[in-house]
């Protein structure tokens, strides 16, 4: 086993430093992910309100950029985009259930279209045909499941997606913290 402290005096302060913060971040992320699974409706509403706030703020800035930005050739587009973003943001902020329903229906449409495309291209392939066709079938079935379970899926699905993201992100950070504590560089890409 290599003694990291004697390896390079210039790197001595950085190797392993701050691993506790990375670990804490990972633990908090896992806890938030589990919380989102336990209370998916609450997580969905929270996510919808946050996304709505982002849309609202983005819309305001897009309109301001169009009105006060000189020399812009896309002024009309920016104003229309800003107004659309303001409206979507307001709907999501004032009616989070409607916003969650819209997000869920977009996911269902995306899964359905993707699944159909995978089936079409899977039939045309010579190699890897089975995997692409299987993926297409799974995505179409997921889309149908979501559509068949609306409105419940609209109120829970975004919360479950957040839960999965937070749990896997947290687990990744916990692993990185353990590696960093042992002397690996934090957030470095392996060579």
N, C-alpha and C positions, 0 to 999 in steps of 0.2 A: 504494500500500500504506500502511495506517495504522500509525503508530508507537504501539504499545500503551502504552509507558512514559509517554508524555506525555498520554494520553487522560484519565485520572482518577486523581489521586494516592491516593484512598481504595482503589481497586481494584488499585493497582500491585503489592501484595504477593500478591494472590490469583490473578491471571491467569497461567496457565502454571506456577504453583508446584505441585510434586508430580507433574508429568507423568511423571517417571521411575518413580515407584511404580506408577502406573496401567499404564504400559508393562510393567514387570516382572511385575505380576499377569497381564496378558494373555499374556505369553510363557510364564509358568509354566503357565497354564491350557491353552495350546495344546500344550505339551510333555506335560502330564498326559493330554490328550485323545489324542494320538498314542500315548502309552504304553498307554492303555486299548485302543486298536485293535491294537497289536502283541501285547499280552498280555490278551486279553479275559477269559480264565478267572480270572486273578489279580484283575482289576478287578471282576469279578462277585462273587468271594468277599469281597473287601474291602468292597464296597458292601453285601453281604448282612450281614456282621458289623457294620458301622456302623449299618445300619437296625435290626438286631436289638438293638443296644445302646440305640438311641433308644426302641424299643418297650419294652424292659425297664425303663428309667428312667421312661418315661411311665407305665407300669403301676404302679410303686412310688409315684409321686407321686399318681396317681389314687386308689389305696387309702388313702394317708395323708390326702389331702384328705377322703375319705369318713369316715374314722375320727376325725379331729381337727377337721374343719370343723364349726362349730356353725351350726344353722339351715338346713342344706342339705336341700332337698326331694328331691334326686336322689341320695341316699346309696346306695341299692341299685344304681342305674345305674352310679355311679362305681366301686363295688366290683366289679361284673361286668366293666365295661370294663377296670379295672385288672388283674383276674385274667386276662382274655383277652389283654391286652397283655403281661403277664408270660410267659404260655405261648408266645405267638408270638415274643416276644423271645428266650426260652430256646431254642426250636427253631432260630431263625435263628443264634444264637450257637454252639450246640453242634453243629448239623447244617447248615452253610451250603449244602450242595448241595440239601438239602430245601427250605430257604428260597428259594434261587434258582429251583428248580423251581416253587414256589408262586407267586412273583412273575411268572414267565414265563407260567404258565397263566392267571393273572389278566389279563395283557396280551392273551393270545390270545382269551380270552372277551370282553374289552372291545372288541377290534378286530372280532370276529365280530358281536357284538350291534350295535355302531355301524354296521358295514357293512350289515347287514340293514335297520336303520332308515333308513339313507341310501337304500337301494334302494326301500323302500316309499314314502318321502316324495318321492324323485326321480321316480317314476312319476306321482305326483299333481300335480307342479308343471307350470306352463305355461312359465315362464321359468327358465333355469338348470338344466333337467332333465338335460341331458347331463353337466354337470360333477358333479352330485350322484350320478348313477348311476355314473359312472366312479369317483368316490371310494368309493362303496359297494362296487363290484367289487374295487377295490384293497385295501380294508380286509378284505374277506372272504378274498381270496387271501392276504394277509399272515397272517391268523389261521390259515388252513389250512396255510400254509408252516411257521409256528411249531409247530403241532401235529404235522405230519409229521416235523419234525426234532428233536423232543424225544428224548433228553435233551441233545443237543448245543446246541440253541438255548437251553435253560435255563441252560447254563453260559457261554454267550457273549453272548446278547442284552443282558442288563443292562450288560455291559462295553462293548458297542458303543454303547448308548444314552448311557452316561456319556461315552464318547469324543466323540460328536457334540456333546453339551451343552458339554463343556469346550472343544472346538475353536471352536465358534461363539461361546461366551462370551468366550474369549480374543481372538478376532479382533475382537469388538466393543470390548473394552477397549483393544486396540492402536490401533484407529481413534480411539477417544475420547482416548487419550493424545496422538496426533499432532495432533488438533484442539485439545486443551488447550494443547499446546506453542506453537501458532500464535496463542493468545490467546482461544480459545473457553472459556467457563465449563465446568468439569468437572462432569459428571453433570447438566447443566441440560437442561431440555426446551426445544427451540427454540420461539421465539415466532412 
